[in-house]
Amino acid sequence: MTTLQQKKLEFTRNLILSAACELTDKLDVDEISFKKIAQRANISERTIFRYFDSREAFLDELTQRLYGQLELPDFPTEITQLPDYISQFYTQLDNQQRKVLVLLKGELFQRVLSTSAKARLEELTQLLSETYPNTAEPEIVKTAANIRHNLSASSWRYYRMYFEFDLDTCIECSQMLVAQALQHLHKVSVETTET
């Protein structure tokens, strides 16, 4: 394949995904058909099938594209950075509420859970293990799970939409829960060291 052909393939694939992303500004994913995407991109519906073997393959890439557009902050490398991370993370979610809500629904949500969410849990578990090396693994795993749940779009939505908290209150709630979880882990770590 020549460089020109490769660029054309990338351009068309990008055109299709961009059209789908634009449609998510007004429609839920289950309302978006290849026909609507083709109309939006001003291409034939058959063209889409040349680039995506199935709806599943298309949804995988759409999820990656939408998630990437959130431009979430990098996960911290030190425990002391968690409060700032929470603030940045929740602020980014709040700035793109529609996109977040699209990603939290059915077909896309499971894809986010199995990729990005899983990776963040692994990063958090590693960070806690390094920070509290004398703590038993089950305590690290439980604490990581609790903190990870709090560092999620689902928790942001819970605070923001169900409790109708303003952004600052959402951030404070999350920071408080994470601080409590870390206090527990510190206490367990100290007890382990003393015995």
Order of alpha helices (4+ residues) and beta strands (2+ residues): alpha-alpha-alpha-alpha-alpha-alpha-alpha-alpha-alpha-alpha-alpha
